[in-house]
Amino acid sequence: MQTLDRYTRHLAAPDPAATPGSSDGRAAAPPPPPDAAPGAEAFDEPVFLPLPSPRPPQSSPPAPPRAARRSGAVVLAAAVGLAALVGGAAGYFAGNVADDGSTAAAGSPSAAGAIDAAAVAAAVEPPVVTITTEVTVRQGPRQTTASSAGTGIVLTADGQVLTNAHVVAGASTVTVVLAGETAGHPATVLGADAANDIALLQVQGVSGLTPATIGDSDTVVVGEGVLAIGNALDLDGAMSVTSGIISALNRTVQVDGAEIRGMLQTDTAISSGNSGGPLVNAAGEVIGVVTAGATSSRTVTAENIGFAVTINRAMEIVAGWR
């Protein structure tokens, strides 16, 4: 089973653009520009890449490619990624986070005290499912299989499940494990929108499921308490539940040349495996689909910064596939 130490080492993996001779495996800091003041430090440039999959790779992954670089931004990471990189490039992206003018809250997770976390979690957990996928990976003349794990939200009693597009991207098989079960059910992808990172699945051979209660993300306010529920690190047992607040509204996250607009920002802890899971309010209503989280670079610190696609946007997209 994946250990926390292994997960931490992945988070601290050497910079893809590391230069030979670096004692810590990271890229040597670029020299300051010629007109910089003496002693000026060159800032790290952003590398936007997915968090490691909570599932170990089934073969040694190839070295990641050089990532695009720009100055002065945090590392943004999707909350689930492939355990092995397709051709050394799949899952890597570059981009940035834009502020669309919303006001960020100066609060902390304690501001979520208005939520009865135990009661909300008990009500929301039944519609939250585990999603596992297998992807065929070609490494030169060789072909192998990689696996990944994420989270989904039950929308209908007959097995329609909402998740992130990156959770099922390139999957040759998709399996859904329902709450309270250990055996998986095969699922098909009804539609996927990579630009908005939303996908809809149909689980085969199920009925009588408990659908999630869908809220109205247009009514969300900064400082409102929220919970994130999901398959964090693909740990055995029940879903992981974390609490926090809505830190900001209407964020734009630029990923792989596509902009996801109007995202909710939260300080709720999210990890590999949380992708596609619900962000819920105090009433147990889904207001967002957990999608990405930020981690620090060498010169920029990022703590408790996560993003979710609004549920209104997600439901608008999947309406065309139902």
C-alpha positions in Angstrom: 0.0 0.0 0.0 1.2 3.5 -0.7 2.9 5.0 2.3 3.0 8.6 3.4 6.8 8.7 3.0 6.5 7.6 -0.6 3.9 10.2 -1.2 6.1 12.9 0.3 9.1 11.9 -1.8 7.0 12.2 -4.9 6.0 15.7 -3.8 9.7 16.5 -3.4 10.7 14.9 -6.6 13.6 16.5 -8.4 12.8 19.4 -10.7 12.3 18.1 -14.3 14.7 20.8 -15.5 17.4 19.9 -12.8 20.9 20.6 -13.9 23.8 18.1 -13.5 25.8 18.7 -10.3 22.9 20.1 -8.2 23.4 18.7 -4.7 19.7 18.6 -3.9 18.5 17.3 -7.3 16.8 20.6 -8.1 17.5 23.0 -10.9 20.3 25.4 -10.3 18.8 28.9 -9.7 19.0 30.9 -12.9 21.4 33.8 -12.8 20.0 37.3 -12.2 19.6 39.5 -15.3 22.6 41.6 -16.2 21.0 44.8 -14.9 20.0 43.3 -11.5 21.3 44.8 -8.3 24.3 42.9 -6.7 23.0 40.0 -4.6 19.6 40.0 -6.3 18.0 36.5 -6.3 16.4 35.1 -9.4 12.9 33.8 -8.6 11.8 30.3 -9.4 9.7 30.0 -12.5 6.4 28.1 -12.3 6.0 24.5 -13.0 2.4 23.4 -13.1 2.0 19.6 -12.9 -0.3 17.1 -11.3 0.1 15.6 -7.9 1.3 12.0 -7.9 -1.2 9.3 -8.2 -2.1 7.6 -4.9 -1.5 4.3 -6.6 2.1 3.1 -7.2 3.3 2.7 -10.8 3.3 -0.8 -12.2 6.6 -0.1 -14.0 9.3 2.5 -13.7 8.1 5.8 -15.2 10.3 7.6 -17.7 11.9 10.8 -16.7 9.5 13.8 -16.9 10.0 16.4 -19.6 11.3 19.8 -19.1 8.4 22.0 -18.0 7.5 25.4 -19.3 8.8 28.1 -17.0 7.7 31.6 -16.1 8.6 33.7 -13.1 7.0 34.2 -9.7 4.1 31.7 -9.4 3.2 28.7 -7.2 3.1 25.2 -8.5 -0.5 24.2 -9.2 -1.3 20.5 -9.0 -4.3 18.5 -10.1 -5.5 16.3 -7.2 -4.9 13.1 -9.0 -2.4 12.0 -11.7 -1.2 9.0 -13.6 1.1 6.6 -11.8 3.2 6.3 -15.0 3.6 9.1 -17.4 2.5 8.4 -20.9 5.7 8.8 -23.1 7.1 10.9 -20.2 4.7 13.7 -21.0 1.2 12.9 -20.0 -0.3 14.9 -17.2 2.2 17.7 -17.3 0.9 21.2 -18.0 1.9 24.8 -17.6 -0.3 27.8 -16.7 -1.2 30.2 -14.0 -3.8 31.4 -11.6 -5.6 34.7 -12.2 -7.6 36.8 -9.7 -10.9 37.9 -11.3 -11.4 40.6 -8.6 -13.0 38.6 -5.8 -12.1 39.3 -2.2 -10.0 36.6 -0.4 -10.9 35.8 3.2 -8.3 36.4 5.9 -9.6 33.5 7.9 -8.5 30.0 8.8 -10.0 26.5 8.9 -11.4 27.3 12.3 -13.9 29.5 10.5 -15.6 26.4 9.4 -16.9 25.8 12.9 -20.4 26.6 11.8 -20.5 23.2 10.1 -21.6 20.1 12.0 -18.9 18.2 10.2 -19.9 14.7 11.5 -23.5 15.1 10.5 -22.7 16.6 7.1 -20.1 13.9 6.4 -22.5 11.1 7.4 -25.2 12.5 5.0 -22.8 13.2 2.1 -20.6 10.1 2.1 -23.2 7.6 0.5 -23.1 9.4 -2.9 -19.3 9.7 -2.9 -17.5 6.9 -4.9 -14.0 5.7 -5.7 -12.9 5.7 -9.3 -10.0 3.7 -10.5 -8.7 3.5 -14.0 -6.1 1.7 -16.1 -4.2 3.4 -18.9 -2.0 1.7 -21.5 1.4 3.4 -21.5 3.8 3.1 -24.4 7.5 3.6 -23.6 9.3 3.3 -26.9 8.8 -0.2 -28.2 7.5 -1.4 -24.8 3.9 -1.2 -23.6 2.8 -1.4 -20.0 -0.2 -0.4 -17.8 -0.5 2.4 -15.4 -3.3 2.9 -12.8 -4.8 6.0 -11.1 -7.4 6.7 -8.5 -9.9 9.5 -8.0 -13.3 10.3 -6.7 -16.8 10.7 -8.1 -20.2 12.1 -7.1 -23.4 10.0 -7.7 -26.0 12.1 -9.6 -28.7 9.5 -10.3 -30.1 6.4 -8.8 -29.2 4.4 -11.9 -25.5 5.2 -11.7 -24.6 8.5 -13.4 -21.4 9.8 -11.7 -19.8 13.2 -12.0 -16.0 13.5 -11.8 -13.0 15.4 -13.3 -12.0 14.8 -16.9 -8.4 14.3 -15.9 -9.4 11.4 -13.6 -10.5 9.3 -16.6 -8.4 10.8 -19.4 -6.9 8.1 -21.6 -8.4 5.3 -19.6 -8.8 1.9 -21.2 -10.9 0.7 -18.3 -12.9 2.6 -15.6 -14.1 1.0 -12.4 -16.3 2.5 -9.7 -16.5 1.3 -6.1 -19.7 2.4 -4.4 -19.8 3.6 -0.8 -19.9 0.7 1.6 -18.7 -1.8 -1.0 -15.3 -3.3 -1.9 -16.0 -4.8 -5.3 -15.9 -2.5 -8.3 -18.4 -2.0 -11.1 -17.4 -1.3 -14.7 -18.2 2.2 -16.0 -18.3 4.0 -19.3 -17.5 7.6 -20.0 -20.6 9.4 -21.3 -18.8 12.6 -22.0 -15.6 14.5 -21.0 -14.8 18.2 -21.3 -11.0 18.6 -20.8 -11.3 22.4 -21.1 -13.5 22.5 -18.0 -12.1 19.3 -16.4 -15.5 17.7 -16.1 -16.6 14.2 -17.0 -19.8 12.1 -16.7 -19.7 8.3 -16.2 -22.3 5.6 -16.3 -21.8 2.8 -13.9 -23.0 -0.5 -15.2 -25.5 -2.9 -13.5 -26.5 -0.7 -10.6 -29.8 0.8 -9.3 -31.2 2.4 -6.2 -28.1 4.5 -5.5 -28.4 7.6 -3.3 -27.8 10.7 -5.4 -26.0 13.7 -4.0 -27.9 16.9 -3.1 -26.9 19.5 -5.6 -26.6 23.1 -4.3 -26.4 26.5 -6.0 -22.8 27.7 -6.3 -24.0 31.2 -7.2 -25.1 31.7 -3.6 -21.7 30.8 -2.1 -19.9 33.5 -0.1 -16.3 34.1 1.0 -15.8 32.7 4.5 -18.5 30.1 4.2 -17.6 26.8 5.9 -17.1 23.8 3.6 -16.1 20.1 3.6 -14.2 18.2 1.0 -14.8 14.4 0.9 -12.8 12.1 -1.3 -10.5 9.2 -1.9 -7.4 10.9 -0.5 -4.2 8.9 -1.2 -6.4 5.9 -2.1 -6.3 4.8 1.5 -8.2 1.7 2.6 -11.6 2.2 4.3 -13.9 5.2 4.3 -13.5 8.4 2.4 -11.3 11.2 3.9 -13.2 14.3 5.2 -11.4 17.7 5.6 -12.9 21.1 6.5 -12.2 24.7 5.7 -13.8 27.8 4.2 -14.4 29.4 0.8 -11.3 31.6 0.5 -12.2 33.4 -2.7 -14.6 33.3 -5.6 -14.4 33.5 -9.4 -10.8 32.4 -9.8 -9.4 31.6 -13.2 -6.9 28.7 -13.5 -5.0 28.4 -16.8 -4.2 24.8 -17.5 -2.5 23.4 -20.6 -3.6 26.4 -22.7 -7.2 26.2 -21.5 -8.7 28.5 -18.9 -11.1 27.2 -16.2 -13.0 30.3 -15.1 -15.2 31.0 -12.1 -13.6 28.5 -9.8 -14.0 28.4 -6.1 -10.9 28.7 -4.0 -10.8 26.9 -0.6 -8.3 26.3 2.2 -9.7 22.8 2.7 -6.9 20.2 2.6 -6.9 18.2 -0.6 -4.6 15.4 -1.7 -4.0 13.0 -4.5 -7.2 11.0 -5.0 -9.5 13.9 -4.1 -10.0 14.9 -7.7 -13.7 14.7 -8.8 -15.0 14.6 -5.2 -17.5 17.0 -3.7 -17.0 20.3 -2.0 -20.1 20.7 0.2 -21.7 23.4 2.3 -23.1 23.3 5.8 -26.4 21.9 4.4 -24.6 19.0 2.8 -25.2 20.3 -0.7 -22.5 19.9 -3.4 -21.3 23.4 -4.4 -18.1 22.4 -6.3 -16.1 19.6 -7.8 -12.6 19.4 -6.2 -10.1 19.8 -9.0 -6.7 21.2 -8.1 -4.4 22.3 -5.3 -1.3 24.5 -5.1 2.1 23.5 -3.7 5.2 25.6 -3.0 8.2 26.2 -5.2 11.6 27.1 -4.0 10.9 30.8 -3.7 7.1 30.9 -3.4 5.2 29.5 -0.5 1.6 28.1 -1.1 -0.4 26.7 1.8 -4.0 25.6 1.9 -4.9 26.7 -1.6 -7.3 24.5 -3.5 -9.7 25.0 -6.4 -13.1 23.5 -7.3 -15.2 23.8 -10.5 -18.5 25.3 -9.5 -21.4 22.8 -9.4 -23.5 25.1 -11.5 -20.9 25.0 -14.3 -20.4 21.3 -14.0 -24.2 20.5 -14.2 -24.5 22.8 -17.2 -21.8 20.9 -19.0 -23.1 17.3 -18.2 -26.7 18.3 -19.2 -25.7 17.8 -22.8 -24.6 14.2 -22.1 -27.6 12.9 -20.2 
